[in-house]
Structure formats: structure tokens, C-alpha cells
């Protein structure tokens, strides 16, 4: 199932995914982190390209990409943003998705601790098509 362009929340388990509340004032890329569930974090998910599952994921007006082993929001050089592949993972419940790179077996992986950055790492699956919970994100449309 593909997502329509719009406003969404992205969660991993009970925690939200978004930019840190406290960021330096430079134009350097900003970390995407796992934040407490009481934090408000809204994303723009924008369909991009010919692939029906290809999207820009935009946090606070800045599209995201991977830099080495983590996910960041780009304040400048936004043309270098990754067009992420969002794949439904219905075996994990309603609104469950995997966020993957278009040209790599890597994707988003949640850290164990609040405040830590979202990792860009190899995605694994079992023979039954299930993923570890740290690779599954709940993406819910904001009304």
C-alpha cells in the first residue's frame, strides 16, 4: 500500500522519530533521533519519482538522507536528499513500514535509547517475512 503525500507521524514502538529539540545553529545536517512519546513530531512525506513507493521524508522543512551510518535532515544541499523506499510490513500490524534506501540493502534502524540517532544500517528479515522491531516504523497520517 502506498502513502499519499501529506503530514504524518513516524514512530518506533512507543517513541517518536524526529529532529532533536536542541540543535546547534550551524547549517550542518541535523540528526534524526528517537524521542519520547510525549514529544510532538510531524513529518511531510512526499511522493517522489516514478516508483510508487519512493518518497522524500521531510522533518521541519528539511529532507533527509543518510550520512555514513546515520539519518540526517539537510538544511542546505537539499538536492542530495535520499528518495526513500517505504514498504508496508502488514505482518507487523496496521501502519507498519520498513524505510529502506533505493539502491542498497540498508535502511532506517531505531536505536535502543531515547535521544540516540536513527541508524542507517543493513536490514534483515526472517524466512517468514518478519523484521526485528527496531526496523519497523509506524507511519500514521495526521488529520
SULVENNOR-V705972 format. One record per pair of residues at least 24 apart in sequence whose ideal C-beta (glycine too) atoms are under 6 Angstrom apart, sorted by sequence separation. I is the first residue (numbers start at 1). J is the second residue. D is the distance in Angstrom with one decimal. If there is no record, write none. Layout:
i=[I I]
j=[J J]
d=[D D]
This chain:
i=[110 16 56 109 109 57 54 55 54 55 53 10 53 49 7 8 48 8 98 91 99 32 91 19 96 97 5 18 19 3 5 96 97 29 30 95 92 95 29 95 70 71 89 27 27 70 71 2 69 70 2 69 19 66 34 34 36 34 33 33 31 32 1 12 42 12 10 11 10 8 9 8 6 7]
j=[134 41 81 134 135 84 83 84 85 86 85 43 86 83 42 43 83 45 135 129 137 71 130 59 136 137 46 59 60 45 47 138 139 72 73 138 136 139 74 140 117 118 136 75 76 119 120 52 119 120 53 120 73 120 110 111 114 114 115 117 117 118 88 110 142 137 137 138 139 139 140 141 141 142]
d=[4.6 4.6 5.7 5.4 5.6 5.6 4.8 5.5 6.0 5.5 5.2 5.6 5.7 5.6 5.4 5.1 4.8 5.1 6.0 5.7 5.9 4.3 5.6 5.2 5.3 5.5 4.9 5.8 5.5 5.7 5.0 6.0 5.1 3.7 4.6 4.9 4.8 5.9 5.5 5.1 4.5 4.4 5.7 4.9 5.1 6.0 5.6 4.7 5.9 5.8 5.9 5.4 5.7 3.8 5.4 5.5 5.7 5.8 5.9 5.4 4.6 4.7 5.0 3.9 5.8 5.5 5.4 4.5 5.5 5.3 5.2 5.6 5.9 4.2]
